Amino acid sequence: MTGHRARVLAVTVAAALALVSSLAGCVTIPTSGPVEQVAPRGADSDVLPQVTPSGPREGATALQVSRGYVTAMRAFPVSTEVAQEFLTDEAAGGWAPGRRTIVYSSLTTVQRDRNTVELRTRDAVALSARGTYRPDPGGRQERVRSLRLQRTDQGWRIAALPDVLLVSEGFFEQYYRPFDLYFFAATAPALVADRVWLPLGDQLATRLVQGLLAGPTRWLRGRAVTALSASADVGVSVPLRADGVADVQLGQEAAGLSATQRQLWSAQLVWTLRQVSGLEGVRVLVDGVPLEVPGAEPVQNVTAWAEYDPSGPSSRALLFGLRSGRVVTVESDSVTRLERWWGSRDAGLAEVTVERQLNRVAGTDSARRRLLAGPYGAESDRDVQTWYRSSGTLTDPQWDRTGQLWVLDRTSTETSWVVTDDRDAEHIPAGRLGSAATVGMAISPDG
């Protein structure tokens, strides 16, 4: 954004934050040994059975080893330890299943020759290494991934395989959940959510903190920042104590954070970890010593840092609308005209938006060509300014939490969003959305 207000806010936040970013078989029924279910453990596993697949059987064929490998990837808590037993030592050392997770709707194993087994899947979803969720548009098409096997002293083992974790839709639905990593908007001291999908289990809190330290995912890169970089992720561990407190153990870099950075990092941490079932508080440790955070207790409650709520300040009680072009307040049993100019016949508005703090009002004129803005208590039209003019049609004026004004501008040649303050206006082309007959918009509360 080029507006003066955006620039000032960006500098303020950036100064406080450290930037970081033909023999076929179905595998529905295990063929390489029984799957054991044991009692669940951990707050995030209260109703989820643990699944411990068996390793390779003595004398298993190449096809059976391949099926056993697929089954072993459906371990819970999520782990590839047993799956690696189906690999040669060299393959196990180089396998990187964390690079990508594929959720399949169906999987069939087919032995192509003595040393090659194909895994034929219909992929439903792909998760990146960070947990970013991407539906597979080609899910109706069959994908083929090959395993190359070789004989070893222990029997058939997989010597070459793709760097991917394969799990079924049923497993994914049962053991994975969406979580939000919270970062700060680059233009305002407000948290924004970065959605990822992660497996439940004892390591959930650790995975969430690792996600924070890795910085925003690709879709928020450049738009969000974090107070602590990935270099503090040296051996990060987040055990959950019996009293519901998560001990976040960080490297020495965290000790070098300024007072403001410690507060911002704490807000990110608490908002992110509060999603962990059973969590009551968060304690940050550096080399085993509690990190001092100004204004915060050593154990920070999960309700702390409400001032950075991504949804913005608490909703106001007043609702606003228009009657015959005049601004009115709406209550359960009455509609009252706003005092002074905004509530007068001279206003003649087509649409209106009121700042949450009740400082300013904005709206489009009756022709929807001008965007007007002025103080809530404007006495006359001399107090109201035209912030933007259009040759087309203006729709849905809205204030964002940074005090900038947005409006949808539709002309005969293009559709764009306009963000403006009392000095500058910037056009953001709607792109392909413009050809979809865009008729309205809404600004996310987190900006």
Buried (B, 14 or more C-beta within 10 A) or exposed (E): BEBEBBEEBBEEBBEBBBEBBEEEBEBEEBBBBEBEEEEBEBBBBEEBBBBBBBBBBEEBBBBBBBBBBBBBBBBBBBBBEBBBBBBBEEBBEEBEBEEBBBBBBBBBBBBEEEBBBBBBBBBBBBBBEBBBBEEBEEBEEEBEBEBBBEEEEEBBBBBBBBEBBBBBBEBBEBBBBEBBBBBBBBBBBBBBBBBBBBBBBBBBBBBBBBBBBBBBBEEBEEBBBBBBBBEBBEEBBBEBEEEBBBBBBBBEBBBEBBEBBBBBBBBBBBBBBBBBBEBBBBBBBBEEEEBEBEEBEBBBEBEBBEEBBBEBEEEEEEEBEBEEBBBBBEEEEEEEEBEBBBBBEEBBBBBBBBBBEEEBBBBBBEEBBBBBBBBBBBEEEEEBBEBBEBEBBBBBBBBBBBBBBBBBBBEEEBBBBBBBBBEBBBEEEBEEEBEEEBEEBEBEBBB
